[in-house]
Amino acid sequence: MGQLLVWEWQSELFVFKQQGHFNNVASLAYSPDGQHIVTGGDDGKVKVWNTNSGLCFVTFTEHTSSVTNVTFTSSGFVIVSASLDGTVRAFDLHRYRNFWTFTSLRPAQFSSLVVDVSGELVSAGAQDSSSSGPCRQADCWRSLGAMRVQSAACASVQSSPVHLGQSLVGSHHLAVGHDGQLAVKETLPLTSDGLSVTYRSDGQELAVATLNGEISFWNPHTATQNGSVAGRHDRQMKRQFLTAVCRGHVISCKLQK
């Protein structure tokens, strides 16, 4: 079963047990202080590791399917995980328990996850398991249990810190997806299916990667596009978009993925 059991040989007392993920590790994240790493696996387990000793000190087994994304809140004492079982779960590292479980209004397989800097707002992107097509949605929950659902073809969700003076007081959550739209304060049209989105560190600009090899830059406050990078121009002539590329073409490999 992939377990390591340690015994004290004279007294024949059990000391401790270590076991890794039974299947692939699907996601991982550092704690804010760098002392711990949380991993989520295809075996449905969430494990927390000490970065100094390399030992796993707690395992959560509440998920019933693959864990696709894990993250710490800013406090470092709460772990949030998303899974293909249709739940987003919050775990307390003080009492080592699953203290909150979030679900969607309709069956969904969650694949992306983000928590804002306050730790009070959780967003998850999901593939709708009730549909055979690429229908996706983005769900948001507040820690008190209120939920609002946004209809979006969600491939990636992201959270940005908002600076007011010298304080970090909140965040904007956004989603990008396969319907060629970016959902922030309003829905913005993209040139192709959205693949990934990220904010600049100061929260004043965001970048979106799309299926046609373009990276576009947007102002999240005015909902206007600042510019773009045409990644397809870096590719060799006569090469088809889905043609396999060699290791040297790093940009093309990432865009195709």
Long-range contacts (C-beta under 8 A, 24 or more apart in sequence): 18-55, 18-56, 19-56, 19-59, 20-47, 20-56, 21-45, 21-47, 26-66, 26-67, 26-68, 26-69, 27-67, 27-68, 27-69, 27-70, 28-70, 29-70, 29-71, 29-72, 30-72, 31-72, 31-76, 32-72, 32-74, 32-75, 32-76, 33-76, 36-72, 36-76, 38-70, 38-71, 38-72, 38-79, 38-81, 39-70, 40-67, 40-68, 40-69, 40-70, 40-81, 40-83, 41-66, 41-67, 42-66, 42-67, 44-83, 44-85, 46-70, 46-79, 46-81, 46-89, 46-91, 48-79, 48-93, 58-93, 58-96, 60-89, 60-91, 60-96, 60-98, 62-89, 62-98, 62-101, 63-87, 63-89, 65-109, 68-110, 68-111, 68-112, 68-113, 69-110, 69-111, 69-112, 69-113, 69-124, 70-113, 71-113, 71-114, 71-115, 73-115, 73-119, 74-115, 74-117, 74-118, 74-119, 75-119, 78-119, 80-113, 80-115, 80-122, 81-113, 82-110, 82-111, 82-112, 82-113, 82-124, 83-110, 84-109, 84-110, 84-111, 85-109, 86-110, 86-126, 86-129, 88-113, 88-122, 88-124, 88-139, 88-141, 90-122, 90-143, 100-143, 102-139, 102-141, 102-147, 104-137, 104-139, 104-149, 105-139, 105-147, 105-149, 106-130, 106-137, 108-137, 108-139, 112-154, 112-155, 112-156, 112-157, 113-157, 114-157, 114-158, 114-159, 114-173, 115-159, 116-159, 116-170, 116-171, 116-173, 117-159, 117-161, 117-168, 117-170, 117-171, 118-170, 118-171, 119-143, 121-159, 121-171, 121-173, 123-157, 123-159, 123-173, 123-175, 124-157, 125-154, 125-155, 125-156, 125-157, 125-175, 125-177, 126-154, 134-178, 136-177, 136-178, 138-175, 138-177, 138-183, 140-173, 150-175, 150-183, 152-177, 152-179, 152-181, 152-183, 152-187, 153-177, 153-178, 153-179, 153-180, 153-181, 153-193, 153-194, 155-193, 155-194, 155-195, 155-196, 156-194, 156-195, 156-196, 156-197, 157-197, 158-197, 158-198, 158-199, 158-206, 159-199, 160-199, 160-203, 160-206, 160-220, 161-203, 162-203, 163-202, 163-203, 171-203, 172-203, 172-220, 174-206, 174-220, 176-208, 180-210, 182-208, 182-218, 184-218, 184-220, 184-223, 185-220, 185-221, 185-223, 186-223, 188-218, 188-223, 188-225, 190-216, 191-216, 209-255, 213-241, 213-255, 231-255
